[in-house]
Amino acid sequence: MNTATALSVLIVDDEAPARARLRDLLADATAEEANAVVAEAANGLLALAVLAEREIDLVLVDIRMPAMDGIELARHISRMARPPAVVFVTAYDSYALQAFDLNAIDYLLKPVRLARLVAALRKARRLSTPVPDLVLASLQPGERTHLSCHERGRLLLVPVVDIRYLQAGLKYVTAHTALRSYVLDESLVRLEEEFAVRFIRLHRSVLAAREAIVAFEKGGETEGETQWRAVLRDIPEALPVSRRQWPLVKAAAINARV
């Protein structure tokens, strides 16, 4: 008889039949590896809402989902103070699965088999550290929909579409929206690489959302050259543009209006 403490499990999949199948399989697996499904979610955003309310031991997560996919969800989970184990449930092809194997990421291939699920549950009990964000980032096909930060013990999500500009400080990056600012544990260089289509560099410590730039104003002269500032929608202060970046920023703004 299995007397181990039951693993609390969160199932995340946008398809109700897939969640039901996993729930049934987990019930069948209980005799060999104690577990209890405590919640379900149809996408990553809903899953994070569950995780904000209760501690979970294991998240079984589909990869391709609307609103927030499984890879991005895992990236946010990895930043939690006490992250649960994550096992991906996927119908990915063999080429994609090679990347999972290479990085020792546990996954269940659809249709999930009972024996493989039991093995994943046992492995989840032994997992002590989350998959590094750099590894997960290499597996994500596109850019994230949200950035995350810790504030007063909570994990807050910042929709990327709401960010007007990103500003690097000594140790952190601050994301500025129309309503408030968020301190992120991110690298400005990595953010620039990931969101190259969405943001453009104004100077060495600021990336501005291209669609948020509404005008330019003169900010004086230095060594006989006009210094320009970018005016961003919903941001009261204009942001300086370096002389090196000015031609690129101006051209990007003109192209955006064409």
Steps between C-alpha positions, in 0.01 A plus 500: 500500500627849410521701823696799364351846533289572194648740244265792440457538123385785277395400146538772235358437153266701280310187393250364754519139370879503543463622859241230568729227363790617717272516803388140440857381447615671818224323689622169356858587596417566865551135599865525393572869561267696729363816345196727512377734228421820688437738209476534123561792265445562130811715442810639667336817628230305682763260634701785651183626670464156662865496605461842660234359730646164602818294502518224240752216480473425129368677191416285198489752219418490130734704282278648230225706663336839439559807721822354646672183381662234718859611446425855609306369799803294603721809470278691742480201733881481512502848656272403788642480851390136534440377146318172439645232275396538136443216255396586145227303328549535128424376152823657367683324219823304554725792401358724774517221753873463436544846653305388808716190536819700453407735783369223731150647501234251598207460265212266426420429138133500404317264522639460852564144622447399862847355554666815367277719718596302812867549412444876463327516839792322664747732334298803613549395862875520450514831313653774714579775248296642210619492141723808444332790322772509232418140407127568483558817298691298240194274459241775470405560135406868539512786745329492838162665547583603858799587716495424870632654819492433873329759716415456869530124470274478195579420138356777284445471126563798272337479154767585245247698292454739796871585532593840361872474572762291679779666697816334628634591844801371693362150560147491364280609211190709564196459276295818473132484406242776481391428857810396695849348491622147573849386599607195299780252551587513131784602272436792264717333237296179513174695492622689195578171326167341589284802419695651210183551296313671785768720662776725368801630690498875573837495676711251688260461793153544346284299259176664385194333354497596132123547491513724810722766335266782394737793438849645544608825660825690514688475825773757441835480324827327581815583304287670237268202452133495587409256776165330450252352743229245429147572619319182602127454533381525863850583628535857634876539454669485160791254475839599359619335180874453455668647192599152392144368520319807366506402127370150582230623738385771258485256208308244708245762601453616141458143375246428772283783372522403132 
